[in-house]
């Protein structure tokens, strides 16, 4: 079979999964993905145009046959997959996404996966059937490489634009990721504790993920910069509980601990309980700082100092990147977009009270 006929068949297969008036990928992208030359690709597309399966618009691109007058045939939608739609960070993320997509007359279909990878895959199937034009994903936390590969394979198979927020998944190195600069966040969180007068700072992680390891690296950098000891017995990277048992063990180990950096805010209530059960006071005896600026920060007493405050901006940026991909505008910058978190100062680490 002639090479251009093979390319024509492959493009025909791509068209079958697309909607009327939807733009084909750029010529450059097609040449790369189909491993062909520009002349061979142009000949295949020319025949598909002649057969009425594709239409071209000068200076704009090539589209699946249908209404390309600029007026949409149907309501356009994107899908958003989140592990939780009640968490403050995710609510703010959604608000940023919706604000941008509203300006483009695009609906947002929100799917709450409950951090369940099987539910995540079920929602992905529904979104594919709904013919969404793009996807923004905060992946479920899961350590099964096989199941993560299923998500990776399906996203690659259907070829619609995808942007990840807060964290990505292994294998999708070219998919855009919009997140916090977690190293810098760990650094400024620890530096804040040092500035407040704490000198023996523990680190407790929620899970051993790239996010928590980056924050841990920032924690170590701040301690080293200040000439302070990194006590391995006060570093918990693989917790067995939500922080209570780990904090209790640190407090009873004889280590001279006076503060703790909770890698995620959800650890703070459990750390608080361990401190109180040991007959100590938060802030006065043990300073506590978190990350993510969750709802629990203001429901605890004293309120938890935390990092974050850029979630809506992250959502807005993710939506902008996704829209560029939908419009076949190539992103010229590196596919990682980092936001520096702010410190939201509350009462959990005002400085150690001098013992009399």
Secondary structure, DSSP 8 states (H G I E B T S, - for coil): --HHHHHHHHHHHHHHTS-TT-B---HHHHHHHHT--HHHHHHHHHHHHHTTSEEEETTTEEEESS--SSS-SS-EEEEEEES-SSSHHHHHHHHHHHHHHHHTTEEEEEEE-TT-HHHHHHHHHHHHHTT-SEEEE-------HHHHHHHHHHHHHH--EEEEES---TT-TTSEEEEE-HHHHHHHHHHHHHHTT--SEEEE-SS-SHHHHHHHHHHHHHHHHTT----GGGEESS-SSSSHHHHHHHHTTT----EEEESSGGGHHHHHHHHHHTT--BTTTBEEE-SS--THHHHSSS--BEEE--HHHHHHHHHHHHHHHHTT----S-SEEEE--EEE--STTS------
